[in-house]
Amino acid sequence: MALDPKAVKSDLVLILDFGSQYTHLITRRIRSLSVFSLCISGTSTLSAIAELNPRVVILSGGPHSVHTVDSPSFPSGFPEWAQENDVVVLGICYGLQLIVQRLGGEVQVGEKQEYGRMEIHVDSAPARGLFGSKRVGDKQVVWMSHGDEVARLPDGFEVVARSQQGAVAAIENRAKRFYGLQYHPEVTHSPEGMETLRYFLFEVCGVTAGWNMENVLDEEIKVIKDTVGLEDHVICALSGGVDSTVAATLVHKAIGDRLHCVFVDNGLLRYKERERVVETFERDLHLPVTCVDATDQFLSKLKGVVDPEMKRKIIGKEFISIFDAFGQELEQKLGKKASYLVQGTLYPDVIESCPPPGSGRTHSHTIKSHHNVGGLPKDMKLKLIEPLKLLFKDEVRQLGRILNVPGSFLKRHPFPGPGLAVRVLGDVTEGNALDILRQVDEIFIQSIKDAGLYDSIWQAFAVFLPVRSVGVQGDQRTHSHVVALRAVTSQDGMTADWYYFEHKFLDDVARKICNSVRGVNRVVQDITSKPPSTIEWE
């Protein structure tokens, strides 16, 4: 159970995802304009698209060529449906080329491929068009990423912008309400891109902006009350993170003491996490919490497992096993079964767990399985309540503020559901890897807080590497472990840049770690952005 998109008090802008690494950014940029936006597979059926009743459909970019036989495309009948239902369509990059090819134009391999920052100029600026707020000849810098280019437009279309090289940069057919941009307006490398999207949505499409967290809160409470019967009881899996805490607070507001929270110590928590989290739940949030120590159960199942995807699956299965057992105990106490399980699944979890068309997978390329999404067993007895499933992390924090969740809790850095299992590369039960990682992570995070940097960083953590290196400590040769430090900045976790620390800070942290943590003689820093890497190492 999650929020029904059709209940949102805003026109829907639906993105059909054809595999661009920037697709999620379109969703975020549109939501930042207080307009509701969702992303689904570009190869979704026409009935699935129509059922969502979008006001605007955006065809995303992608790594494919329209010349390839098996290149993904929108469903048959889509252009006709859009016109009959007064739906505005915008193609971005590959999406533009799909429009051209499918509506009778021609796309060919470009003589000069265009990648990176390029200057374009407005060729035509008709009123109510893409560049209605511009004048002919106006220039702007945009982010290009294409090898194919438009050779011939379909009937009724006109070019409204070109690149310095003369390539088509924007097209439109105002009668059919089909538009196309050959560049990516959603990225920061297109400085005027947000203004183009804003003008397109409000002036060209006339959409209604009604997406805000106050309305989401009201609708979520209504959905929960309508779903959960008056006599039903609900279990909530609390992790100590922002997502599950906000989800629990939201459900508690809707159904009161029929919510029963359980916090599982799976042996994969950070330094003193159990004590700190339970104290906060009871003291600040007044949530009824039962703590279950399942360290042996989890670690015994993880012994010898090195594949991160397998770790996630095992952990997800064990969590559900514990929740089922907790539900049985609750049944004996209450005299009836709990019916639902609350989880803090977020929209990025859903996006990353379900793969883009053309990847050879059934939906889109899976980056990782979240135990909230892809790691749950099919025979789970409890029905899911996922009130945050359509929200990004920053939206969840906004919701938490409205629910009066303490600011210190809302500012906590994200922590993965599988815990330290995905931060120990290799077998988590081997040697004292978990203890070493806990100590290193605590030193790193506390140093960040002491330096006043914690709130400037999206996520920071340490990683235990499955390698040893030679060192010299106390005039003795050592052959000890290597740990990595990772800190990133981000808005929603879908993309991220590594955080630049002053050299003195890194020097101090590395010295503290090597001098305080037995078994570590080398510290390295991860300076990779996302993409190409993910934030977590695994």
C-alpha positions in Angstrom: 0.0 0.0 0.0 1.3 3.4 -1.0 0.0 6.8 -2.0 -2.3 6.6 -5.1 -0.7 8.9 -7.7 -4.3 9.8 -8.9 -5.1 11.2 -5.5 -2.4 13.9 -5.7 -3.7 17.4 -6.0 -1.4 18.2 -8.9 -1.3 17.5 -12.6 0.9 14.5 -13.3 4.0 14.8 -15.5 4.9 11.2 -16.5 8.4 10.3 -17.6 8.9 7.3 -19.8 12.4 6.0 -19.0 14.5 4.9 -21.9 17.6 4.4 -19.9 19.2 7.9 -19.5 21.4 8.3 -16.5 19.6 11.7 -16.0 16.0 10.4 -16.1 15.6 10.6 -12.3 16.8 14.2 -12.4 13.9 15.2 -14.7 11.6 13.8 -12.0 13.3 15.7 -9.2 13.5 19.0 -11.2 9.8 18.9 -12.0 8.9 18.1 -8.4 11.0 21.1 -7.3 8.5 23.2 -9.3 5.7 21.8 -7.0 4.4 19.6 -9.9 3.9 15.9 -9.3 6.1 13.7 -11.5 6.6 9.9 -11.8 9.0 7.8 -13.8 7.9 4.4 -15.4 9.5 2.2 -18.0 9.5 3.6 -21.5 8.1 0.3 -22.8 5.1 0.4 -20.6 1.8 -0.5 -22.2 -0.5 2.2 -23.5 -3.2 1.2 -20.9 -0.6 1.5 -18.1 0.2 5.1 -19.3 -3.4 6.0 -19.7 -4.4 4.7 -16.3 -2.1 7.3 -14.6 -4.0 10.1 -16.5 -0.9 12.3 -17.1 -1.2 15.9 -18.3 2.3 15.8 -19.8 4.4 12.8 -20.9 8.2 13.3 -21.2 10.2 10.8 -23.3 13.6 10.5 -21.7 17.0 10.2 -23.2 18.8 6.9 -23.4 22.0 5.1 -24.7 20.2 3.5 -27.7 20.0 4.4 -31.4 16.6 4.5 -33.2 18.3 2.6 -36.0 18.8 -0.5 -33.9 16.2 -3.2 -34.5 15.4 -3.8 -30.9 15.7 -0.2 -29.7 13.0 0.6 -27.1 10.0 2.8 -28.1 6.7 4.1 -26.8 3.8 1.8 -27.4 1.8 1.6 -30.6 -1.0 4.1 -30.7 0.7 6.4 -28.2 0.8 9.5 -30.5 -2.9 9.1 -31.4 -3.8 8.6 -27.7 -1.9 11.8 -26.7 -3.7 13.9 -29.3 -7.1 12.5 -28.5 -6.6 13.2 -24.7 -4.9 16.6 -25.1 -1.7 15.2 -23.5 1.4 17.3 -24.2 4.5 15.3 -25.2 8.2 16.4 -24.8 11.0 14.2 -26.1 14.5 14.8 -24.7 17.6 13.6 -26.6 16.7 10.0 -27.6 13.1 10.9 -26.9 13.2 13.6 -29.6 14.7 11.2 -32.1 11.9 8.7 -31.3 9.3 11.3 -32.0 10.9 12.2 -35.3 11.4 8.6 -36.5 8.0 7.3 -35.3 6.0 10.2 -36.8 7.6 9.9 -40.3 10.8 11.9 -40.1 14.3 10.7 -40.5 17.2 10.3 -38.1 20.7 9.6 -39.2 24.2 9.0 -37.7 25.6 12.5 -37.2 28.7 13.6 -39.1 29.8 15.5 -36.0 28.7 13.9 -32.8 27.9 16.4 -30.0 28.9 15.6 -26.4 29.3 17.9 -23.4 28.7 21.7 -23.3 27.5 23.2 -26.5 26.1 26.6 -27.5 22.7 26.7 -29.2 20.8 29.6 -30.7 17.0 30.2 -31.0 16.0 29.7 -34.7 12.3 30.5 -34.2 10.4 31.7 -31.1 6.7 31.5 -31.8 4.4 32.5 -29.0 3.5 29.6 -26.7 6.3 27.5 -28.0 9.4 26.1 -26.3 11.2 29.4 -26.6 8.3 31.8 -26.4 10.1 33.8 -23.8 13.2 34.2 -26.0 14.0 36.1 -29.1 15.4 34.7 -32.4 19.2 34.6 -32.2 19.3 34.3 -28.4 22.0 31.9 -27.3 22.5 29.6 -24.4 24.9 26.9 -23.3 23.4 23.4 -23.0 24.5 19.8 -22.3 24.5 17.6 -25.4 25.0 13.8 -25.5 24.1 12.4 -28.9 25.6 10.7 -31.9 22.5 10.5 -34.1 20.8 13.7 -35.4 17.6 14.7 -37.1 17.9 14.7 -41.0 14.3 15.4 -41.9 11.4 16.5 -39.7 7.9 14.9 -39.8 5.1 16.9 -41.4 3.9 19.8 -39.3 7.2 20.1 -37.2 9.6 23.1 -37.3 13.1 23.6 -36.0 13.1 26.2 -33.2 16.8 25.9 -32.1 20.1 24.8 -33.6 23.6 24.1 -32.3 26.7 25.9 -33.4 27.4 23.1 -35.9 23.9 23.6 -37.4 22.4 20.4 -35.9 18.8 20.4 -34.8 18.6 21.3 -31.1 14.8 21.8 -30.6 11.7 21.0 -32.5 8.0 21.5 -32.1 4.6 20.8 -33.6 2.2 23.1 -31.7 -0.9 21.8 -33.4 -0.2 18.2 -32.2 1.4 19.5 -29.0 4.6 17.5 -29.6 7.9 19.1 -28.6 11.6 17.9 -28.6 14.9 19.0 -27.1 18.1 17.4 -28.4 19.9 18.4 -25.2 19.4 17.8 -21.4 17.6 20.7 -19.7 17.5 18.8 -16.4 21.2 18.9 -15.7 23.1 21.8 -14.0 25.4 21.9 -17.1 22.4 23.5 -18.9 22.2 26.7 -16.9 18.9 27.9 -18.4 17.5 24.4 -18.5 15.2 24.8 -15.4 13.8 28.0 -16.9 13.0 26.1 -20.1 11.3 23.4 -18.1 9.4 25.9 -16.0 8.2 27.8 -19.1 7.3 24.6 -20.9 5.2 23.2 -18.0 3.4 26.4 -16.9 3.1 28.5 -20.1 3.0 25.8 -22.9 1.3 23.0 -21.0 -0.7 25.0 -18.4 -0.1 22.5 -15.7 -1.3 23.0 -12.1 1.2 23.1 -9.3 -0.1 21.4 -6.2 2.6 19.0 -5.1 3.5 19.8 -1.5 4.2 17.8 1.7 1.3 19.1 3.6 -1.1 17.7 1.0 0.9 14.5 0.9 0.7 14.1 4.7 -3.1 14.5 4.6 -3.5 12.1 1.7 -1.2 9.5 3.3 -3.1 9.5 6.6 -6.3 9.1 4.6 -4.9 6.2 2.6 -3.6 4.4 5.8 -6.9 4.8 7.6 -8.8 3.6 4.6 -6.5 0.6 4.2 -6.0 -0.5 7.8 -9.2 -1.8 9.3 -10.4 -0.4 12.7 -9.4 -3.6 14.4 -6.2 -4.3 12.4 -2.8 -4.1 14.0 0.4 -3.1 12.2 4.1 -3.9 12.7 6.8 -1.3 11.8 10.4 -2.3 11.2 12.5 0.5 12.7 16.1 0.8 11.6 17.0 4.1 13.3 17.2 5.9 10.0 15.2 8.8 8.8 13.0 6.8 6.4 11.6 4.2 8.8 11.3 6.8 11.6 9.2 9.2 9.5 7.2 6.2 8.2 6.5 5.0 11.8 5.6 8.5 13.0 3.2 8.9 10.1 1.5 5.6 10.6 1.3 6.2 14.4 -0.5 9.5 13.7 -3.0 7.6 11.6 -3.8 4.6 13.7 -2.3 5.3 17.2 -1.4 2.4 19.5 -2.3 -0.3 17.0 1.2 0.3 15.6 3.8 -2.0 17.1 7.4 -1.0 16.4 10.3 -3.5 16.4 14.0 -2.7 16.2 16.2 -5.5 15.2 19.9 -5.7 16.2 21.2 -7.8 13.4 24.8 -7.6 14.5 25.5 -5.3 11.5 24.8 -1.9 13.3 27.2 0.9 13.8 29.1 1.7 17.0 26.5 1.8 19.9 23.7 2.2 17.4 21.3 0.1 19.3 21.6 2.0 22.6 21.5 5.4 20.9 18.5 4.7 18.6 16.3 3.0 21.2 16.8 5.9 23.7 15.8 8.4 21.0 12.7 6.5 20.1 11.5 6.3 23.6 12.6 9.7 24.8 11.8 12.0 21.8 9.4 10.2 19.6 7.3 8.3 22.3 7.1 5.3 20.0 6.4 1.8 21.5 9.5 -0.2 20.6 10.5 -3.8 21.1 14.2 -4.5 20.6 15.1 -7.9 19.3 18.7 -9.2 19.4 19.2 -11.4 16.4 22.9 -11.1 16.0 23.6 -14.8 15.9 20.7 -15.5 13.5 22.0 -13.1 10.9 25.7 -13.7 11.2 25.3 -17.5 11.0 23.4 -17.1 7.7 26.0 -14.7 6.3 29.0 -16.8 7.2 31.1 -17.4 4.0 28.9 -15.1 1.8 30.9 -12.5 -0.2 28.4 -11.6 -3.0 26.7 -8.3 -2.0 23.5 -9.1 -3.8 23.3 -12.5 -1.9 23.9 -10.6 1.3 21.0 -8.3 0.7 18.7 -11.3 -0.2 19.7 -13.2 3.0 19.3 -10.2 5.2 15.9 -9.4 3.7 14.7 -12.9 4.3 15.9 -13.0 7.9 14.2 -9.6 8.7 10.9 -11.0 7.4 11.4 -14.2 9.5 11.9 -12.1 12.6 8.9 -9.9 11.8 6.7 -13.0 11.3 7.9 -14.3 14.7 7.3 -11.0 16.3 3.8 -11.0 14.7 3.1 -14.5 16.3 4.1 -13.2 19.7 1.9 -10.2 19.2 -1.0 -12.4 18.2 -0.7 -14.4 21.5 -0.7 -11.1 23.4 -3.5 -9.4 21.5 -5.6 -12.4 20.6 -5.4 -11.6 16.8 -2.9 -11.4 14.0 -1.1 -8.3 12.9 -2.0 -7.7 9.2 0.5 -5.2 7.9 4.2 -4.4 7.9 5.4 -0.8 7.5 8.6 -0.1 5.7 10.4 3.2 4.8 10.9 2.4 1.1 11.7 5.5 -0.9 11.3 6.3 -4.6 15.0 6.0 -5.4 14.9 2.4 -3.9 12.1 1.6 -6.4 14.0 3.2 -9.3 17.3 1.5 -8.6 15.7 -1.9 -7.9 13.8 -2.0 -11.2 15.6 -1.7 -14.4 15.9 1.0 -18.4 14.4 -0.8 -21.4 16.9 -2.2 -23.9 19.1 -3.6 -21.1 18.0 -7.2 -21.8 16.1 -7.2 -18.5 12.4 -7.2 -18.0 12.1 -3.6 -16.8 15.3 -1.6 -16.5 18.9 -2.3 -15.3 19.0 -3.3 -11.6 21.7 -1.4 -9.7 21.0 -3.3 -6.5 18.2 -5.0 -4.7 16.9 -3.2 -1.6 15.5 -5.5 1.1 12.6 -3.0 1.1 12.0 -3.8 -2.6 13.7 -6.7 -4.2 14.9 -8.8 -1.2 11.5 -9.8 0.3 10.4 -13.4 0.0 7.2 -14.0 -2.1 5.6 -16.0 0.7 5.7 -13.2 3.3 2.6 -13.3 5.5 2.3 -9.6 6.2 0.9 -7.1 3.7 3.1 -4.1 3.1 2.4 -0.4 3.9 5.0 1.8 2.2 3.8 5.4 2.8 7.0 7.0 1.5 7.3 4.9 -1.7 6.8 7.9 -4.0 9.1 10.3 -2.2 12.7 11.3 -2.4 14.9 11.7 0.7 14.6 15.5 0.9 10.8 15.2 0.6 10.8 12.7 3.5 12.8 15.1 5.6 10.2 17.8 4.8 7.5 15.4 5.8 9.3 14.6 9.0 9.6 18.3 9.9 5.8 18.7 9.5 5.4 15.6 11.8 7.7 17.2 14.4 10.4 14.5 14.2 13.5 16.0 16.0 15.8 17.8 13.6 18.8 15.8 14.9 17.1 12.7 13.6 16.1 14.1 10.3 19.7 15.2 9.6 21.1 11.7 10.1 23.0 10.4 7.2 21.4 7.5 5.3 22.3 4.1 6.5 21.7 1.0 4.2 19.1 -1.5 5.3 21.7 -4.4 5.2 23.9 -2.3 7.5 27.6 -3.0 7.7 27.2 -6.1 5.6 27.6 -4.0 2.5 30.5 -2.0 4.0 32.6 -5.0 4.7 33.7 -6.2 1.3 33.8 -10.0 1.7 32.7 -12.3 4.5 31.4 -10.1 7.4 32.1 -12.9 9.9 35.8 -13.3 9.0 38.1 -12.2 11.8 37.1 -9.0 13.6 36.2 -7.0 10.4 32.9 -5.7 11.9 34.5 -4.5 15.1 37.3 -2.8 13.2 34.8 -1.1 10.9 32.7 0.1 13.8 35.7 1.8 15.4 36.9 3.4 12.2 33.5 4.6 11.3 32.9 6.2 14.7 36.2 8.0 14.5 35.5 9.3 11.0 31.9 10.4 11.8 32.8 12.0 15.1 35.7 13.9 13.5 33.2 15.2 10.8 30.9 16.4 13.6 33.6 18.0 15.6 34.7 19.9 12.5 31.2 21.2 11.9 30.9 19.4 8.6 28.2 16.8 9.3 25.3 18.8 7.9 27.2 19.8 4.7 27.6 16.1 3.8 24.9 13.9 2.4 26.5 10.6 3.6 29.8 9.6 5.2 31.1 6.2 6.2 34.0 3.9 6.4 34.5 0.7 4.4 36.5 -2.4 5.4 38.5 -3.7 2.4 39.4 -7.4 1.9 43.1 -6.6 1.5 46.1 -6.2 3.8 49.1 -4.0 3.4 52.6 -3.8 4.8 53.2 -1.0 7.3 55.5 0.1 10.1 54.0 0.7 13.6 56.0 1.0 16.8 59.2 0.1 14.9 57.6 -3.2 13.9 56.7 -4.5 10.5 52.9 -5.0 10.3 50.7 -6.7 7.8 47.3 -5.2 8.6 44.0 -4.1 7.1 43.2 -1.3 4.8 40.1 0.9 5.3 38.5 3.4 3.0 36.7 6.6 3.9 33.7 7.8 1.7 31.9 11.1 2.0 29.5 12.6 -0.7 27.3 15.5 -1.3 23.9 14.9 -3.0 20.3 16.2 -3.1 18.5 12.9 -3.4 21.1 10.1 -3.5 20.5 9.4 -7.2 23.7 11.3 -8.2 26.5 12.4 -5.9 29.9 14.1 -5.8 32.7 13.2 -3.5 33.2 15.7 -0.6 36.4 17.7 -0.7 38.1 17.6 2.8 41.0 19.8 3.7 44.2 17.9 3.8 44.8 18.6 7.5 41.4 17.0 8.3 42.2 13.9 6.4 45.7 13.7 8.0 44.2 14.0 11.5 41.6 11.4 10.8 44.0 8.9 9.3 46.4 9.3 12.3 43.6 8.8 14.8 42.5 5.6 13.0 45.9 4.1 12.7 46.8 5.0 16.3 43.5 3.9 17.8 42.3 0.9 15.9 44.3 -2.2 16.3 44.7 -4.1 13.0 44.6 -1.0 10.6 47.8 0.4 9.1 46.5 2.2 6.0 43.6 4.6 5.2 42.5 5.6 1.7 39.8 8.0 0.5 37.2 7.2 -2.2 37.0 10.2 -4.6 34.5 8.8 -7.1 31.3 10.4 -8.0 27.9 8.7 -8.8 27.8 7.8 -11.6 30.1 6.0 -12.5 30.1 4.4 -9.0 27.3 3.9 -6.5 27.5 5.6 -3.2 27.9 2.4 -1.2 30.8 0.2 -2.1 29.4 -3.3 -1.6 
